[in-house]
Amino acid sequence: MKRKIHAVWTGDGANGSGLLSSQSGAFENMPYSFKTRFENEDGKLGTNPEELIAAALAGCFNMKLSFVLNESNFSPEKISTDATLLFEDGKVVSIHLDIKASVPEITQEKFVELALESKTNCPISGVLNCEIQLDASLL
């Protein structure tokens, strides 16, 4: 499988801006800039690379966890993950995953065990060079 993102940047670093488009069409000409990356805490002006990394990890993790649960004979009804990325001193330091799920007939302990296994074996986790933390709870 190959996936392609098209990124265009115009101008210098602090005052320039860019547009991101995805092969799938999930986003087309999504704006990003220094301001959307570092000066826009509410995130309403556009995206940034860190937000996209957090989204990729959360989405991949949810999918991996659903497969790991299935392999252990559990059928998840819903998995909801919030990913909070910490960017300090020009580096992604950590990503914290807060997972809440509805999974019939599983104990909290078993759910945490399988969530940790999923974190370790998620394809996106494997390419990230930062600490990945998680809290997992059942709904």
ROSE-4610 file (N, C-alpha, C; in Angstrom, 1 decimal, always signed):
// ROSE-4610
residu = [M/M/M/K/K/K/R/R/R/K/K/K/I/I/I/H/H/H/A/A/A/V/V/V/W/W/W/T/T/T/G/G/G/D/D/D/G/G/G/A/A/A/N/N/N/G/G/G/S/S/S/G/G/G/L/L/L/L/L/L/S/S/S/S/S/S/Q/Q/Q/S/S/S/G/G/G/A/A/A/F/F/F/E/E/E/N/N/N/M/M/M/P/P/P/Y/Y/Y/S/S/S/F/F/F/K/K/K/T/T/T/R/R/R/F/F/F/E/E/E/N/N/N/E/E/E/D/D/D/G/G/G/K/K/K/L/L/L/G/G/G/T/T/T/N/N/N/P/P/P/E/E/E/E/E/E/L/L/L/I/I/I/A/A/A/A/A/A/A/A/A/L/L/L/A/A/A/G/G/G/C/C/C/F/F/F/N/N/N/M/M/M/K/K/K/L/L/L/S/S/S/F/F/F/V/V/V/L/L/L/N/N/N/E/E/E/S/S/S/N/N/N/F/F/F/S/S/S/P/P/P/E/E/E/K/K/K/I/I/I/S/S/S/T/T/T/D/D/D/A/A/A/T/T/T/L/L/L/L/L/L/F/F/F/E/E/E/D/D/D/G/G/G/K/K/K/V/V/V/V/V/V/S/S/S/I/I/I/H/H/H/L/L/L/D/D/D/I/I/I/K/K/K/A/A/A/S/S/S/V/V/V/P/P/P/E/E/E/I/I/I/T/T/T/Q/Q/Q/E/E/E/K/K/K/F/F/F/V/V/V/E/E/E/L/L/L/A/A/A/L/L/L/E/E/E/S/S/S/K/K/K/T/T/T/N/N/N/C/C/C/P/P/P/I/I/I/S/S/S/G/G/G/V/V/V/L/L/L/N/N/N/C/C/C/E/E/E/I/I/I/Q/Q/Q/L/L/L/D/D/D/A/A/A/S/S/S/L/L/L/L/L/L]
num = [1/1/1/2/2/2/3/3/3/4/4/4/5/5/5/6/6/6/7/7/7/8/8/8/9/9/9/10/10/10/11/11/11/12/12/12/13/13/13/14/14/14/15/15/15/16/16/16/17/17/17/18/18/18/19/19/19/20/20/20/21/21/21/22/22/22/23/23/23/24/24/24/25/25/25/26/26/26/27/27/27/28/28/28/29/29/29/30/30/30/31/31/31/32/32/32/33/33/33/34/34/34/35/35/35/36/36/36/37/37/37/38/38/38/39/39/39/40/40/40/41/41/41/42/42/42/43/43/43/44/44/44/45/45/45/46/46/46/47/47/47/48/48/48/49/49/49/50/50/50/51/51/51/52/52/52/53/53/53/54/54/54/55/55/55/56/56/56/57/57/57/58/58/58/59/59/59/60/60/60/61/61/61/62/62/62/63/63/63/64/64/64/65/65/65/66/66/66/67/67/67/68/68/68/69/69/69/70/70/70/71/71/71/72/72/72/73/73/73/74/74/74/75/75/75/76/76/76/77/77/77/78/78/78/79/79/79/80/80/80/81/81/81/82/82/82/83/83/83/84/84/84/85/85/85/86/86/86/87/87/87/88/88/88/89/89/89/90/90/90/91/91/91/92/92/92/93/93/93/94/94/94/95/95/95/96/96/96/97/97/97/98/98/98/99/99/99/100/100/100/101/101/101/102/102/102/103/103/103/104/104/104/105/105/105/106/106/106/107/107/107/108/108/108/109/109/109/110/110/110/111/111/111/112/112/112/113/113/113/114/114/114/115/115/115/116/116/116/117/117/117/118/118/118/119/119/119/120/120/120/121/121/121/122/122/122/123/123/123/124/124/124/125/125/125/126/126/126/127/127/127/128/128/128/129/129/129/130/130/130/131/131/131/132/132/132/133/133/133/134/134/134/135/135/135/136/136/136/137/137/137/138/138/138/139/139/139]
x = [+0.8/+0.0/+0.9/+0.5/+1.2/+0.1/+0.4/-0.5/+0.3/-0.3/+0.3/-0.4/+0.4/+0.0/+0.7/+0.0/+0.6/+0.7/+1.9/+2.1/+2.8/+2.2/+2.8/+3.0/+4.2/+4.5/+4.9/+4.4/+4.8/+5.3/+6.4/+7.0/+8.0/+8.4/+9.4/+8.7/+9.6/+9.1/+8.0/+8.3/+7.4/+6.2/+6.3/+5.2/+4.5/+5.1/+4.6/+3.4/+2.9/+1.7/+1.7/+1.0/+0.9/-0.4/-0.5/-1.8/-1.4/-2.3/-2.1/-3.3/-3.1/-4.2/-3.8/-4.9/-4.7/-5.2/-4.5/-4.9/-6.3/-6.8/-8.1/-9.2/-8.8/-9.8/-10.3/-9.9/-10.4/-10.1/-9.0/-8.9/-8.2/-8.6/-8.2/-7.8/-6.6/-6.1/-6.3/-6.0/-6.1/-5.0/-5.3/-4.2/-3.4/-2.1/-1.2/-0.2/+0.4/+1.3/+2.0/+3.0/+3.6/+2.5/+1.6/+0.6/-0.3/-0.7/-1.6/-0.9/+0.5/+1.2/+1.6/+1.9/+2.4/+1.7/+0.8/+0.1/-1.4/-2.0/-3.4/-3.9/-4.0/-4.3/-5.6/-6.6/-7.9/-7.9/-6.9/-6.8/-7.8/-8.5/-9.5/-9.0/-7.8/-7.2/-6.6/-6.5/-5.9/-5.2/-4.5/-3.9/-2.4/-1.7/-0.2/+0.2/+1.5/+2.0/+1.8/+1.9/+1.7/+0.3/-0.7/-2.1/-2.3/-1.7/-1.9/-1.2/-0.1/+0.6/-0.3/-0.9/-1.8/-3.0/-3.5/-4.7/-4.4/-3.2/-2.8/-2.6/-2.0/-1.8/-3.1/-4.0/-5.3/-6.1/-6.2/-6.9/-6.3/-5.0/-4.4/-4.5/-4.4/-4.5/-5.9/-6.9/-8.3/-8.5/-8.0/-8.1/-7.4/-6.1/-5.3/-6.0/-6.5/-7.1/-8.3/-9.1/-10.3/-9.9/-8.8/-8.3/-7.8/-7.0/-6.5/-7.6/-8.7/-9.8/-10.5/-10.7/-11.3/-10.5/-9.1/-8.3/-8.4/-8.8/-9.0/-10.4/-11.2/-12.7/-13.5/-13.2/-14.1/-14.5/-15.7/-16.3/-16.6/-15.7/-15.9/-17.1/-17.9/-19.0/-18.5/-17.6/-17.1/-15.8/-14.9/-13.6/-13.4/-13.2/-13.0/-11.7/-10.8/-9.5/-9.2/-8.8/-8.3/-6.7/-6.1/-4.6/-4.1/-3.3/-2.8/-1.3/-0.8/+0.6/+1.3/+2.5/+3.3/+4.5/+4.6/+5.7/+6.4/+7.7/+8.5/+9.9/+10.4/+11.8/+12.1/+11.1/+11.3/+11.2/+10.6/+10.5/+9.2/+8.7/+7.5/+8.1/+7.6/+8.1/+7.3/+6.0/+5.1/+3.7/+3.0/+1.6/+0.9/-0.1/-0.9/-2.3/-2.6/-3.8/-4.8/-5.9/-7.0/-8.1/-8.2/-9.1/-10.3/-11.4/-12.7/-13.4/-13.8/-14.4/-15.6/-16.4/-17.5/-17.2/-16.9/-16.5/-17.2/-18.3/-19.0/-18.1/-18.3/-17.7/-16.2/-15.7/-14.2/-14.0/-13.0/-12.6/-11.8/-11.7/-10.9/-9.4/-9.0/-7.6/-7.2/-8.1/-7.8/-7.9/-8.8/-8.8/-7.5/-7.0/-5.8/-4.6/-4.6/-3.5/-3.6/-4.8/-4.9/-4.6/-5.0/-4.7/-3.2/-2.5/-1.0/-0.4/-0.9/-0.4/-0.6/-1.8/-2.1/-1.2/-0.9/+0.0/+1.4/+1.9/+3.2/+3.2/+2.1/+2.1/+1.4/+0.9/+0.3/+1.4/+1.1/+2.1/+2.6/+1.7/+2.1/+3.0/+2.6/+3.5/+4.9/+5.1/+6.4/+7.3/+6.7/+7.5/+7.8/+7.1/+7.2/+8.4/+9.2/+10.3/+9.9/+8.9/+8.5/+7.9/+7.7/+7.0/+5.5/+4.9/+3.5/+2.9/+2.0/+1.4/-0.1/-0.7/-2.1/-2.8/-4.1/-5.1/-6.2/-6.6/-7.7/-8.8/-10.0/-11.1/-12.3/-13.1/-14.4/-15.5/-16.4/-17.6/-18.6]
y = [-1.2/+0.0/+1.2/+2.2/+3.5/+4.6/+5.6/+6.7/+8.0/+9.0/+10.2/+11.4/+12.3/+13.7/+14.7/+15.7/+16.8/+18.0/+18.5/+19.7/+20.8/+22.0/+23.2/+24.2/+24.9/+26.0/+27.2/+28.3/+29.6/+30.6/+31.2/+32.2/+31.7/+32.5/+32.2/+31.4/+31.0/+30.1/+30.8/+32.0/+32.6/+33.3/+33.7/+34.4/+33.7/+32.6/+31.8/+31.0/+30.3/+29.4/+28.3/+27.2/+26.1/+25.5/+24.5/+23.8/+22.3/+21.5/+20.0/+19.4/+18.4/+17.7/+16.2/+15.4/+13.9/+13.2/+12.1/+11.2/+10.8/+10.5/+10.0/+11.1/+12.4/+13.4/+13.8/+13.1/+13.4/+14.9/+15.5/+16.9/+17.4/+18.6/+19.2/+20.7/+21.0/+22.4/+22.8/+22.0/+22.3/+23.3/+24.4/+25.4/+25.0/+25.4/+25.2/+26.3/+26.8/+27.9/+27.9/+28.8/+29.0/+29.3/+30.2/+30.6/+29.5/+28.7/+27.5/+26.5/+26.5/+25.5/+26.0/+27.2/+27.7/+28.8/+29.5/+30.6/+30.5/+29.4/+29.2/+28.1/+28.3/+27.3/+26.6/+27.3/+26.7/+25.8/+26.0/+25.1/+25.4/+26.6/+26.8/+27.4/+27.8/+28.5/+27.5/+26.2/+25.2/+24.2/+23.3/+22.2/+22.4/+21.4/+21.4/+20.0/+19.8/+18.4/+17.6/+18.3/+17.5/+17.0/+17.9/+17.4/+16.2/+16.2/+15.1/+13.8/+14.0/+12.8/+12.2/+13.1/+12.6/+11.9/+12.5/+11.9/+10.5/+10.4/+9.2/+8.1/+8.5/+7.5/+7.1/+8.0/+7.7/+6.7/+7.1/+6.2/+4.9/+4.8/+3.5/+2.7/+3.3/+2.6/+2.0/+2.8/+2.2/+1.0/+1.1/+0.0/-1.3/-1.0/-2.1/-2.8/-1.9/-2.4/-3.3/-2.9/-3.6/-5.0/-5.1/-6.4/-7.3/-6.6/-7.4/-7.9/-7.1/-7.6/-8.7/-8.6/-9.7/-11.0/-10.9/-12.1/-12.7/-12.0/-12.5/-12.8/-12.9/-13.3/-12.2/-11.0/-9.9/-9.1/-8.5/-7.8/-6.3/-5.4/-4.0/-3.4/-2.7/-1.9/-0.5/+0.1/+1.4/+1.6/+2.2/+2.6/+4.1/+4.9/+6.3/+6.7/+7.4/+7.7/+9.2/+9.9/+11.2/+11.1/+11.8/+11.8/+13.2/+13.4/+14.7/+14.7/+15.4/+15.4/+16.6/+16.3/+17.4/+17.7/+19.0/+19.4/+20.5/+20.2/+21.1/+21.2/+22.4/+22.7/+22.1/+22.2/+21.8/+20.3/+19.5/+18.1/+17.6/+16.5/+15.8/+15.0/+15.3/+14.6/+13.4/+13.5/+12.4/+12.6/+11.5/+11.5/+10.7/+11.3/+10.6/+10.1/+8.9/+8.3/+8.1/+8.6/+8.4/+7.6/+6.3/+5.4/+5.1/+5.2/+4.8/+3.9/+2.7/+1.7/+1.0/+0.6/-0.3/-1.7/-2.6/-4.0/-5.0/-5.6/-6.6/-7.7/-8.1/-9.3/-9.3/-8.1/-8.0/-7.3/-7.7/-7.0/-5.8/-4.9/-3.7/-4.1/-5.1/-5.6/-6.1/-7.0/-7.5/-6.5/-5.5/-4.4/-3.6/-3.3/-2.5/-3.3/-4.6/-5.5/-5.5/-5.6/-5.6/-4.2/-3.2/-1.8/-1.6/-2.1/-1.9/-2.7/-3.9/-4.7/-4.0/-3.4/-2.6/-1.4/-0.7/+0.4/+0.0/-1.1/-1.6/-2.1/-2.6/-3.2/-2.4/-1.2/-0.3/+0.1/+0.0/+0.4/+1.9/+2.8/+4.2/+4.3/+3.7/+3.7/+3.3/+2.4/+1.9/+2.9/+3.9/+4.9/+6.1/+6.3/+7.5/+7.4/+8.5/+8.5/+9.4/+9.0/+9.7/+8.7/+9.1/+8.3/+8.3/+7.1/+7.0/+6.5/+7.3/+6.9/+6.6/+5.8/+5.6/+5.4/+5.8/+5.5/+4.8/+3.7/+2.9/+2.6/+2.9/+2.6/+2.1/+1.3/+0.8/+1.8/+1.9/+2.7/+2.0]
z = [+0.0/+0.0/+0.0/-0.8/-0.8/-0.7/+0.1/+0.2/+0.0/-0.6/-1.1/-0.5/+0.0/+0.5/-0.3/-0.8/-1.5/-0.6/-0.4/+0.4/-0.4/-0.3/-0.9/+0.1/+0.1/+1.0/+0.2/+0.6/-0.1/+0.9/+0.7/+1.6/+2.5/+3.4/+4.4/+5.6/+6.5/+7.6/+8.5/+9.0/+9.9/+9.3/+8.1/+7.5/+6.3/+5.9/+4.8/+5.2/+4.3/+4.5/+3.5/+3.9/+3.0/+2.9/+2.0/+1.8/+1.7/+2.3/+2.3/+1.6/+0.8/+0.1/+0.2/+0.4/+0.6/-0.7/-1.0/-2.1/-2.0/-0.8/-0.5/-0.8/-0.7/-0.7/+0.6/+1.7/+3.0/+3.4/+2.9/+3.0/+1.7/+1.3/+0.0/+0.3/+0.1/+0.3/+1.7/+2.7/+4.1/+4.5/+5.0/+5.3/+6.5/+6.5/+7.6/+7.5/+8.6/+8.7/+10.0/+10.2/+11.5/+12.5/+12.1/+13.1/+13.5/+12.5/+12.8/+13.7/+13.5/+14.3/+15.7/+15.9/+17.2/+17.8/+17.1/+17.7/+17.8/+17.4/+17.3/+18.2/+19.5/+20.4/+20.2/+19.6/+19.4/+18.1/+17.3/+16.1/+15.0/+15.0/+14.0/+12.7/+12.7/+11.5/+10.5/+10.9/+10.0/+10.8/+10.2/+10.9/+11.1/+11.5/+11.7/+11.7/+11.4/+11.4/+12.6/+13.8/+15.1/+15.2/+14.8/+14.9/+14.0/+12.8/+11.9/+12.4/+13.1/+13.7/+14.8/+15.7/+16.7/+16.1/+15.1/+14.4/+13.8/+13.2/+12.6/+13.7/+14.8/+15.9/+16.5/+16.8/+17.4/+16.5/+15.2/+14.3/+14.1/+14.0/+13.8/+15.1/+16.3/+17.5/+17.7/+17.4/+17.5/+16.6/+15.4/+14.5/+15.0/+15.4/+16.0/+17.2/+18.1/+19.3/+19.0/+18.0/+17.6/+17.1/+16.3/+15.8/+17.0/+17.9/+19.1/+19.9/+20.1/+20.9/+20.2/+18.9/+18.1/+18.2/+18.2/+18.3/+19.6/+20.6/+22.0/+22.3/+21.2/+21.3/+22.0/+21.8/+22.3/+21.1/+21.2/+20.1/+20.6/+20.3/+20.7/+20.1/+20.8/+20.3/+19.9/+20.7/+20.4/+21.1/+20.3/+20.9/+20.6/+21.6/+21.4/+22.0/+21.3/+21.7/+21.5/+22.6/+22.4/+22.5/+21.5/+21.5/+21.8/+22.8/+23.1/+22.9/+22.0/+21.6/+22.3/+22.9/+23.6/+22.7/+22.3/+21.5/+22.3/+22.6/+23.4/+22.8/+22.7/+22.3/+20.9/+20.0/+18.6/+18.4/+19.4/+19.3/+19.9/+19.2/+19.8/+20.9/+22.1/+23.3/+23.7/+23.6/+24.0/+23.3/+23.3/+22.9/+24.0/+24.5/+25.5/+24.9/+25.0/+24.5/+25.6/+25.5/+26.5/+25.8/+26.2/+25.5/+26.4/+25.8/+26.4/+25.4/+25.9/+25.0/+25.7/+24.8/+25.2/+24.6/+25.5/+25.1/+26.0/+25.6/+26.4/+26.9/+28.1/+28.7/+28.9/+29.0/+29.3/+30.6/+31.3/+32.6/+32.3/+33.2/+33.1/+32.9/+33.7/+33.6/+32.3/+31.7/+30.4/+29.3/+29.5/+28.5/+28.5/+29.6/+29.7/+29.1/+29.4/+28.9/+27.3/+26.7/+25.3/+24.7/+25.4/+25.0/+24.9/+25.9/+25.9/+24.8/+24.6/+23.4/+22.1/+22.0/+20.7/+20.6/+21.6/+21.6/+21.1/+21.6/+21.2/+19.8/+19.3/+17.9/+16.8/+17.2/+16.2/+15.2/+13.9/+12.9/+13.0/+13.4/+13.6/+14.8/+15.9/+17.1/+16.8/+15.9/+15.6/+14.8/+14.2/+13.5/+14.3/+15.4/+16.2/+17.2/+17.3/+18.2/+19.4/+20.1/+21.3/+22.3/+23.5/+24.5/+24.2/+24.2/+24.0/+25.3/+26.0/+27.2/+26.9/+27.8/+27.6/+29.0/+29.0/+30.0/+29.3/+29.7/+29.1/+30.1/+29.7/+30.6/+29.8/+30.5/+29.9/+30.2/+29.2/+29.4/+30.1]
